[in-house]
Amino acid sequence: MSDKHISSQFDVELNSISTHVLEMGGLVESQLHQAIYALVHMSTETADQVLDNERRINEMELSIDQEIISTIGRRQPTARDLRFLMAISRTTQNLERAGDEVARIARMVKSIIQSGTPRNLPTSELRLAADLASTMLRKTLDSFARLDTSMAVDIIKHDYQIDDEYNGFLRKLITYMMEDPRTISPSLDLLFLAKSIERVGDHAKNIAEQIIFVVKGEDVRHSPMDKLESVVR
């Protein structure tokens, strides 16, 4: 077998793993849309569908991890290829944790429905934060597919938008609870739900950092923005 053929086969394996990561990310994004639909429409059935699919995300993480282990064992990659496989492993971890947050949203939606949350609570306002998180996740997956570091930096920069939405929603819920103590319990459910949406955005940001690690060879986790931009330039 020639070196060229070995290299070609290796590229096929890497592309296959990448495809599976994108499929996993697409499922997490779809689950998030369903979870928010369940909240807005108070649909127990849709929330149950999200929870039923949680196992698929976990299985995909295990399957991709096994592919990575097998590839490293057989190919013994170095330099960028090794960084790429390490970044994929971290990416699947973040996707699985984002999936956990989505499942938590679905469970909380069921709790809210069962507790008979007053309809005047601002459940629909969570849609904006969820849309931001979903868009952020979709752009991160696109950036991952292209290994586009400029897009990755832009994603990290815009993480604050979800944080701002969360903080604004927190202030609004505090107002509701102060005006009517009967809303305290359901408002806390909504608060935890909003926090899960915010964490989905955090996981998308973490994946964007891995894209920079693959391309530039530098770990930018926990780095200030000016250093991150300097690395990408």
C-alpha positions as CSV (number, residue, x, y, z in Angstrom):
1,M,0.0,0.0,0.0
2,S,1.5,3.4,-1.0
3,D,1.9,6.3,1.4
4,K,-0.5,8.3,-0.8
5,H,-3.2,5.6,-0.4
6,I,-2.7,5.5,3.3
7,S,-3.0,9.3,3.5
8,S,-6.1,9.2,1.3
9,Q,-7.7,6.6,3.5
10,F,-6.9,8.6,6.6
11,D,-8.6,11.7,5.0
12,V,-11.7,9.5,4.4
13,E,-11.7,8.5,8.1
14,L,-11.4,12.1,9.3
15,N,-14.1,13.3,7.0
16,S,-16.4,10.5,8.2
17,I,-15.8,11.5,11.9
18,S,-16.4,15.1,11.0
19,T,-19.7,14.2,9.3
20,H,-20.9,12.3,12.4
21,V,-20.0,15.3,14.6
22,L,-22.1,17.6,12.4
23,E,-25.0,15.1,12.5
24,M,-24.8,15.1,16.3
25,G,-24.7,18.9,16.4
26,G,-27.7,19.0,14.0
27,L,-29.7,16.7,16.3
28,V,-28.9,18.9,19.4
29,E,-30.0,22.0,17.5
30,S,-33.2,20.3,16.4
31,Q,-33.9,19.2,20.0
32,L,-33.5,22.7,21.2
33,H,-36.1,23.9,18.7
34,Q,-38.5,21.2,19.9
35,A,-37.9,22.0,23.6
36,I,-38.7,25.7,23.1
37,Y,-41.8,24.8,21.0
38,A,-42.9,22.6,23.9
39,L,-42.6,25.6,26.2
40,V,-44.3,28.1,24.0
41,H,-47.2,25.8,23.2
42,M,-47.2,24.0,26.6
43,S,-46.9,20.7,24.8
44,T,-46.1,17.7,27.0
45,E,-46.0,15.5,24.0
46,T,-43.2,17.5,22.3
47,A,-41.3,17.6,25.6
48,D,-41.5,13.8,25.8
49,Q,-40.2,13.5,22.2
50,V,-37.1,15.6,23.3
51,L,-36.5,13.3,26.2
52,D,-37.0,10.2,24.1
53,N,-34.2,11.4,21.8
54,E,-31.7,12.2,24.5
55,R,-30.4,8.7,24.4
56,R,-29.5,9.1,20.7
57,I,-27.2,12.0,21.5
58,N,-25.4,10.0,24.2
59,E,-25.0,7.1,21.8
60,M,-23.6,9.3,19.1
61,E,-21.0,10.7,21.5
62,L,-19.9,7.2,22.5
63,S,-19.7,6.1,18.8
64,I,-17.6,9.1,17.8
65,D,-15.3,8.6,20.7
66,Q,-14.7,5.0,19.6
67,E,-14.0,6.2,16.1
68,I,-11.4,8.6,17.4
69,I,-9.7,6.0,19.6
70,S,-9.6,3.6,16.8
71,T,-8.2,6.1,14.3
72,I,-5.5,7.3,16.8
73,G,-4.5,3.7,17.5
74,R,-4.2,2.7,13.8
75,R,-2.9,6.0,12.2
76,Q,-0.8,7.5,15.1
77,P,-1.5,11.0,13.8
78,T,0.7,14.0,14.6
79,A,0.6,17.7,14.5
80,R,-2.7,19.2,13.0
81,D,-4.3,15.8,12.5
82,L,-3.9,15.0,16.2
83,R,-5.1,18.4,17.2
84,F,-8.1,17.9,15.0
85,L,-9.0,14.6,16.7
86,M,-8.5,16.1,20.1
87,A,-10.7,19.0,19.2
88,I,-13.4,16.6,17.9
89,S,-13.4,14.8,21.2
90,R,-13.9,18.1,23.1
91,T,-16.5,19.1,20.6
92,T,-18.6,16.0,21.1
93,Q,-18.3,16.5,24.9
94,N,-19.7,20.0,24.5
95,L,-22.5,18.8,22.2
96,E,-23.4,16.1,24.6
97,R,-23.6,18.6,27.5
98,A,-25.6,20.9,25.4
99,G,-27.9,18.0,24.7
100,D,-28.2,17.5,28.5
101,E,-29.2,21.1,28.9
102,V,-31.9,20.7,26.2
103,A,-33.2,17.6,28.0
104,R,-33.2,19.6,31.2
105,I,-35.3,22.3,29.5
106,A,-37.8,19.6,28.3
107,R,-38.1,18.2,31.9
108,M,-38.6,21.7,33.2
109,V,-41.3,22.4,30.6
110,K,-43.2,19.3,31.8
111,S,-42.9,20.5,35.4
112,I,-44.2,24.0,34.4
113,I,-47.1,22.4,32.6
114,Q,-48.0,20.1,35.5
115,S,-47.8,23.0,38.0
116,G,-50.2,25.1,36.0
117,T,-47.9,28.1,35.5
118,P,-49.8,31.4,35.1
119,R,-50.1,32.2,31.5
120,N,-49.1,35.8,32.1
121,L,-45.5,34.8,32.9
122,P,-43.1,35.7,30.1
123,T,-42.5,32.2,28.7
124,S,-42.6,33.4,25.1
125,E,-39.7,35.8,25.8
126,L,-37.4,32.9,26.2
127,R,-37.8,32.3,22.5
128,L,-35.3,35.1,21.6
129,A,-32.6,33.7,23.9
130,A,-33.3,30.2,22.5
131,D,-33.1,31.5,18.9
132,L,-29.8,33.2,19.7
133,A,-28.4,30.0,21.2
134,S,-29.7,27.9,18.2
135,T,-28.2,30.4,15.7
136,M,-24.9,30.4,17.6
137,L,-24.8,26.6,17.6
138,R,-25.6,26.4,13.9
139,K,-22.9,29.0,13.0
140,T,-20.5,27.1,15.2
141,L,-21.2,23.8,13.3
142,D,-20.8,25.7,10.0
143,S,-17.5,27.1,11.2
144,F,-16.4,23.7,12.3
145,A,-17.2,22.2,8.8
146,R,-15.2,25.0,7.1
147,L,-12.5,25.3,9.9
148,D,-13.2,29.1,9.6
149,T,-11.4,30.8,12.4
150,S,-12.8,34.3,11.6
151,M,-16.3,33.0,12.0
152,A,-15.2,31.2,15.3
153,V,-14.0,34.5,16.7
154,D,-17.3,36.2,15.7
155,I,-19.2,33.5,17.5
156,I,-17.2,34.0,20.7
157,K,-17.6,37.7,20.5
158,H,-21.4,37.4,20.3
159,D,-21.8,35.0,23.3
160,Y,-22.5,38.1,25.4
161,Q,-25.8,38.6,23.6
162,I,-27.3,35.4,25.2
163,D,-25.8,36.5,28.6
164,D,-27.6,39.9,28.2
165,E,-30.9,38.2,27.4
166,Y,-30.5,36.0,30.4
167,N,-29.8,38.9,32.7
168,G,-32.7,40.9,31.3
169,F,-35.0,37.9,31.8
170,L,-33.8,37.5,35.4
171,R,-34.7,41.1,36.2
172,K,-38.2,40.7,34.7
173,L,-38.8,37.5,36.7
174,I,-37.7,39.2,39.9
175,T,-40.3,41.9,39.1
176,Y,-43.0,39.3,38.6
177,M,-42.1,37.5,41.9
178,M,-42.2,40.8,43.8
179,E,-45.6,41.8,42.5
180,D,-47.2,38.4,43.0
181,P,-45.6,35.8,45.5
182,R,-47.7,33.1,43.9
183,T,-45.5,33.3,40.8
184,I,-42.3,32.5,42.8
185,S,-42.2,28.8,42.2
186,P,-43.0,28.8,38.5
187,S,-40.7,31.8,38.0
188,L,-37.8,29.8,39.5
189,D,-38.6,27.0,37.0
190,L,-38.4,29.5,34.2
191,L,-35.1,31.0,35.6
192,F,-33.4,27.6,35.6
193,L,-34.8,27.0,32.1
194,A,-33.3,30.3,30.9
195,K,-30.0,29.3,32.5
196,S,-30.0,26.0,30.5
197,I,-30.4,28.0,27.3
198,E,-27.5,30.3,28.3
199,R,-25.4,27.2,28.8
200,V,-26.1,25.9,25.4
201,G,-24.6,29.1,24.1
202,D,-21.6,28.6,26.3
203,H,-21.0,25.1,24.8
204,A,-21.3,26.6,21.3
205,K,-18.6,29.1,22.3
206,N,-16.4,26.3,23.6
207,I,-16.6,24.5,20.3
208,A,-15.6,27.7,18.5
209,E,-12.5,27.8,20.6
210,Q,-11.6,24.3,19.5
211,I,-11.8,25.4,15.8
212,I,-9.1,28.0,16.5
213,F,-7.1,25.3,18.3
214,V,-7.2,23.0,15.3
215,V,-6.2,25.7,12.7
216,K,-3.7,27.8,14.8
217,G,-2.4,25.2,17.1
218,E,-2.9,27.3,20.2
219,D,-5.4,26.6,23.1
220,V,-7.4,29.8,23.5
221,R,-9.7,28.6,26.2
222,H,-10.0,31.2,29.0
223,S,-8.1,33.7,26.9
224,P,-9.0,37.4,26.7
225,M,-10.5,38.6,23.5
226,D,-7.4,40.6,22.4
227,K,-5.2,37.6,22.7
228,L,-7.7,35.5,20.8
229,E,-7.9,38.0,18.0
230,S,-4.1,38.2,17.9
231,V,-3.8,34.4,17.5
232,V,-6.2,34.3,14.6
233,R,-4.7,37.2,12.7
